[in-house]
Amino acid sequence: MPRFQPGNTAALKHGGRSQQMRQRTRQEDSETLRSQLVERWTHLAGQGFLFDLLIDALCDVLHLRRVIDGHGGPVSPRGHVYRAMEEKRAREHDVFAYASALLIPPRDLAKLGKAAGIIADPRQVQAVTAHRELLELGAAEDEVTES
């Protein structure tokens, strides 16, 4: 078989860059995260699409963390922050938003730590918790003004 033809599994020497390896790794990560989350929070099994969004966002965060770790950190040799870091931060916010919608406390989600690609930084958890409380206060104020 020619060297770079589709389906040539011998050409997987490029490792994580090959589409087949990335697809297989993402599927394995998805299954692992799904089983971990359902094991901790059994109510998630019946949540459907929202739970799938959470799993996809967690897989994105995990993949971006691997990319950043592969580069040796979030800053290039020239001192520029890698775009992957910005994308990772945005997807982490998505993860916490989905988790909040699924009634998973941010502190509990952060306990998954590196297994989910999330930094278990207490300051980040506190910031997300404070944001969630502000949203709840805003919703409570809206209910009071409507009454």
VENWO-V164184 format. One record per residue. N is the residue number from 0. RES is the residue in one letter. BURIAL is b if it has 16 or more other ideal C-beta (glycine too) atoms within 10 Angstrom, else e. Layout:
BEGIN
N,RES,BURIAL + N,RES,BURIAL
END
This chain:
BEGIN
0,M,e + 1,P,e + 2,R,e + 3,F,e + 4,Q,e + 5,P,e + 6,G,e + 7,N,e + 8,T,e + 9,A,e + 10,A,e + 11,L,e + 12,K,e + 13,H,e + 14,G,e + 15,G,e + 16,R,e + 17,S,e + 18,Q,e + 19,Q,e + 20,M,e + 21,R,e + 22,Q,e + 23,R,e + 24,T,e + 25,R,e + 26,Q,e + 27,E,e + 28,D,b + 29,S,b + 30,E,e + 31,T,e + 32,L,b + 33,R,b + 34,S,e + 35,Q,e + 36,L,b + 37,V,e + 38,E,e + 39,R,e + 40,W,b + 41,T,e + 42,H,e + 43,L,b + 44,A,e + 45,G,e + 46,Q,b + 47,G,e + 48,F,e + 49,L,e + 50,F,b + 51,D,e + 52,L,b + 53,L,b + 54,I,b + 55,D,b + 56,A,b + 57,L,b + 58,C,b + 59,D,b + 60,V,b + 61,L,b + 62,H,b + 63,L,b + 64,R,b + 65,R,e + 66,V,b + 67,I,b + 68,D,e + 69,G,e + 70,H,e + 71,G,e + 72,G,e + 73,P,b + 74,V,e + 75,S,e + 76,P,e + 77,R,e + 78,G,e + 79,H,e + 80,V,e + 81,Y,b + 82,R,e + 83,A,b + 84,M,b + 85,E,e + 86,E,b + 87,K,b + 88,R,e + 89,A,e + 90,R,b + 91,E,b + 92,H,e + 93,D,b + 94,V,b + 95,F,b + 96,A,b + 97,Y,b + 98,A,b + 99,S,b + 100,A,e + 101,L,b + 102,L,e + 103,I,b + 104,P,e + 105,P,b + 106,R,e + 107,D,e + 108,L,b + 109,A,b + 110,K,e + 111,L,b + 112,G,e + 113,K,e + 114,A,e + 115,A,b + 116,G,b + 117,I,b + 118,I,b + 119,A,e + 120,D,e + 121,P,e + 122,R,e + 123,Q,b + 124,V,b + 125,Q,e + 126,A,e + 127,V,b + 128,T,b + 129,A,e + 130,H,e + 131,R,b + 132,E,e + 133,L,e + 134,L,e + 135,E,e + 136,L,e + 137,G,e + 138,A,e + 139,A,e + 140,E,e + 141,D,e + 142,E,e + 143,V,e + 144,T,e + 145,E,e + 146,S,e
END
